[in-house]
Amino acid sequence: MNFLVINGSPRTLGNTDKLLNEFLSAIPKENKVKQFNVYELAPVACNACGYCKASDGCSKKDLENFFGYYAEADAIIIATPVYNFTVPAPLKALFDRFQRFYEAKHRRGAQSVFPKPKKAVLIVTSGGDGRVGYEIIKRQAENVLKNADTKISASMLACETDTRPLSSNDLEKARSLVRYI
């Protein structure tokens, strides 16, 4: 199986990384895992240029490598902190670049954009309560991913991490999400 991991956190070894690493530790070693950190990927923002309304792809070529891996993936893992009730700006820029798949399906009539459907797991962390942000992020990710033939099969929220360390239950829940792929 091919896993594509999208890490939306700027903090190396922060809570999002810890949960993501727990999840990854539960993946059997024979699988392939390709990771992208959106802060390093630095996607150019969509500017509604109209290219994808008429043609496959995007006028901006910075994500061609990423979308090549996405096409080959069986499972997508998105790990992100909550920033102001949504995802950090680079992850939002990446989500906006999925507009190419919306246009393919809704404007150009493509039945699917990838040869095989994909499952996804969403891991969300929040320093505070986070429940509202989690629901917003989950809904946003569901809508972005459905046009890319991807369905979220499991998700989790670890919250209040500004006032408590991640618990053993948080870590176990992250590991257990592998069974939904």
VEXDREN-2710 file (C-alpha; in Angstrom, 1 decimal):
% VEXDREN-2710
k/r/px/py/pz
1/MET/0.0/0.0/0.0
2/ASN/1.1/3.6/-0.7
3/PHE/0.6/6.2/2.0
4/LEU/0.8/9.9/1.3
5/VAL/1.3/12.0/4.5
6/ILE/0.5/15.7/4.6
7/ASN/1.8/17.3/7.7
8/GLY/0.2/20.7/8.3
9/SER/2.3/21.7/11.4
10/PRO/5.2/24.1/11.4
11/ARG/6.5/22.5/14.7
12/THR/8.9/19.7/14.4
13/LEU/8.3/17.2/17.2
14/GLY/5.2/19.1/18.4
15/ASN/1.9/17.4/19.3
16/THR/0.9/17.0/15.7
17/ASP/4.2/15.3/14.9
18/LYS/3.9/13.1/17.9
19/LEU/0.4/11.8/16.9
20/LEU/1.4/11.5/13.3
21/ASN/4.5/9.4/14.3
22/GLU/2.3/7.2/16.4
23/PHE/0.0/6.6/13.5
24/LEU/3.0/5.9/11.2
25/SER/4.5/3.4/13.7
26/ALA/1.4/1.2/13.3
27/ILE/1.8/0.9/9.5
28/PRO/3.3/-2.4/8.5
29/LYS/6.9/-1.9/7.2
30/GLU/6.2/-3.4/3.8
31/ASN/4.1/-0.3/2.9
32/LYS/5.5/2.8/1.2
33/VAL/5.2/6.1/2.9
34/LYS/5.8/9.5/1.3
35/GLN/5.7/12.5/3.6
36/PHE/5.2/16.2/2.8
37/ASN/5.3/19.0/5.3
38/VAL/3.2/21.9/3.8
39/TYR/5.6/24.5/5.3
40/GLU/8.5/23.0/3.3
41/LEU/6.2/22.3/0.3
42/ALA/5.2/26.0/0.3
43/PRO/2.3/25.7/-2.2
44/VAL/1.7/28.8/-4.3
45/ALA/-1.8/30.1/-3.6
46/CYS/-4.6/29.6/-6.2
47/ASN/-5.4/32.8/-7.9
48/ALA/-8.5/31.6/-9.9
49/CYS/-6.6/32.0/-13.1
50/GLY/-9.0/29.7/-14.9
51/TYR/-6.5/27.3/-16.3
52/CYS/-8.1/24.2/-14.6
53/LYS/-11.5/25.2/-15.9
54/ALA/-10.4/24.2/-19.4
55/SER/-7.5/21.9/-19.0
56/ASP/-6.2/19.1/-16.7
57/GLY/-3.7/20.3/-14.2
58/CYS/-2.7/23.8/-13.0
59/SER/-0.9/26.7/-14.5
60/LYS/1.4/26.7/-11.4
61/LYS/3.8/23.8/-11.5
62/ASP/5.1/23.8/-7.9
63/LEU/2.9/20.8/-6.9
64/GLU/3.3/18.5/-9.8
65/ASN/5.6/16.2/-7.8
66/PHE/3.1/16.2/-4.9
67/PHE/0.1/15.4/-7.1
68/GLY/2.1/12.6/-8.8
69/TYR/2.5/10.9/-5.4
70/TYR/-1.1/11.7/-4.6
71/ALA/-2.2/9.9/-7.8
72/GLU/-0.3/6.7/-6.8
73/ALA/-1.4/6.8/-3.1
74/ASP/-3.9/4.3/-1.7
75/ALA/-4.3/6.3/1.5
76/ILE/-3.9/9.9/2.5
77/ILE/-3.0/11.0/6.0
78/ILE/-3.6/14.6/7.0
79/ALA/-2.2/15.8/10.4
80/THR/-2.8/19.4/11.4
81/PRO/-3.1/21.8/14.3
82/VAL/-6.1/24.1/14.6
83/TYR/-5.3/27.7/13.8
84/ASN/-8.1/30.1/14.3
85/PHE/-10.8/27.5/13.8
86/THR/-9.2/26.1/10.6
87/VAL/-5.9/24.8/9.2
88/PRO/-2.6/26.8/9.0
89/ALA/-2.2/29.0/5.9
90/PRO/0.1/26.6/3.8
91/LEU/-2.4/23.7/4.2
92/LYS/-5.2/26.0/3.2
93/ALA/-3.2/27.0/0.1
94/LEU/-2.7/23.3/-0.7
95/PHE/-6.4/22.6/-0.2
96/ASP/-7.3/25.5/-2.6
97/ARG/-5.1/23.9/-5.2
98/PHE/-7.4/20.9/-5.2
99/GLN/-9.7/23.2/-7.2
100/ARG/-8.3/21.5/-10.3
101/PHE/-10.3/18.3/-9.3
102/TYR/-13.5/20.3/-8.7
103/GLU/-13.2/21.8/-12.1
104/ALA/-12.5/18.4/-13.7
105/LYS/-15.6/16.9/-12.2
106/HIS/-18.1/19.7/-12.2
107/ARG/-17.1/21.8/-15.2
108/ARG/-15.5/19.2/-17.5
109/GLY/-17.6/16.2/-16.5
110/ALA/-14.9/13.8/-15.4
111/GLN/-16.4/10.8/-13.5
112/SER/-13.1/10.4/-11.5
113/VAL/-9.8/12.1/-11.5
114/PHE/-7.7/9.2/-10.3
115/PRO/-7.7/5.5/-11.4
116/LYS/-8.5/4.3/-7.9
117/PRO/-10.4/5.8/-5.0
118/LYS/-8.5/6.6/-1.8
119/LYS/-9.2/6.5/1.9
120/ALA/-8.0/9.3/4.3
121/VAL/-7.3/9.7/7.9
122/LEU/-7.5/13.1/9.6
123/ILE/-5.5/13.8/12.8
124/VAL/-6.1/17.2/14.4
125/THR/-4.5/18.8/17.5
126/SER/-5.6/21.9/19.4
127/GLY/-4.0/23.8/22.2
128/GLY/-7.4/24.8/23.5
129/ASP/-10.9/23.3/23.3
130/GLY/-10.7/22.8/19.6
131/ARG/-14.0/21.0/19.0
132/VAL/-15.4/23.8/16.8
133/GLY/-12.2/24.0/14.8
134/TYR/-12.0/20.3/14.4
135/GLU/-15.5/20.2/12.9
136/ILE/-14.7/23.0/10.5
137/ILE/-11.4/21.3/9.4
138/LYS/-13.1/17.9/9.1
139/ARG/-15.9/19.4/6.9
140/GLN/-13.4/21.4/4.8
141/ALA/-11.2/18.3/4.3
142/GLU/-14.2/16.2/3.3
143/ASN/-15.2/18.7/0.7
144/VAL/-11.7/19.2/-0.7
145/LEU/-10.9/15.5/-0.8
146/LYS/-14.2/14.2/-2.3
147/ASN/-13.3/15.8/-5.7
148/ALA/-10.0/14.0/-5.5
149/ASP/-11.8/10.6/-5.2
150/THR/-10.8/10.5/-1.5
151/LYS/-13.0/9.8/1.5
152/ILE/-12.1/10.3/5.1
153/SER/-12.6/7.0/6.8
154/ALA/-11.4/8.0/10.3
155/SER/-10.4/11.1/12.3
156/MET/-9.4/12.2/15.7
157/LEU/-9.0/15.3/17.8
158/ALA/-6.5/15.8/20.7
159/CYS/-7.3/19.0/22.4
160/GLU/-6.3/21.1/25.4
161/THR/-2.6/20.4/24.6
162/ASP/-1.5/23.8/25.9
163/THR/-2.4/22.7/29.4
164/ARG/-1.7/19.0/29.3
165/PRO/0.7/16.6/27.6
166/LEU/-0.7/14.1/25.1
167/SER/-2.2/11.2/26.9
168/SER/-1.5/7.5/26.4
169/ASN/-5.1/7.4/25.1
170/ASP/-4.3/10.1/22.5
171/LEU/-1.3/8.1/21.3
172/GLU/-3.2/4.8/21.2
173/LYS/-6.1/6.4/19.3
174/ALA/-3.6/7.7/16.7
175/ARG/-2.1/4.2/16.3
176/SER/-5.5/2.6/16.1
177/LEU/-6.6/4.8/13.1
178/VAL/-4.5/2.5/10.8
179/ARG/-7.2/-0.1/10.9
180/TYR/-9.5/2.2/9.0
181/ILE/-7.3/2.3/5.9
END
